Amino acid sequence: MDASEYRRLRDEDEALAIGQPVTVYWTNSYRFLQAPGTVTKVNAQSVLVEIAEDVPINRRRIGWPKGTVIKAPRLSAYKLWSTNNRVEPRSDADGDR
């Protein structure tokens, strides 16, 4: 990651606000998961996101139903933040899938 990429990530992180549409990325039991959602709370080291669609574990089981709140680290929590555990702002065009 170069300086300009870090600045972009920092600016996105500082601009997080309640009600903002985002994509949340997280891991659970060796699974890499992602879902669109809405920011419900912004803390100093983490952000809470209510997911907007069901996230399945497999073809038959839903692991995280729509409305579940996921806690993800902010960039300032550099020991927890990674490309697999983060929040990324989403444009309205991304939300119209």
Beta strands, then each sheet from edge to edge (+ up, - down):
strand 1: 21-28
strand 2: 31-42
strand 3: 46-51
strand 4: 55-56
strand 5: 62-64
strand 6: 69-73
strand 7: 86-89
sheet 1: 6+ 3- 2+ 1- 7+
sheet 2: 4+ 5-
end
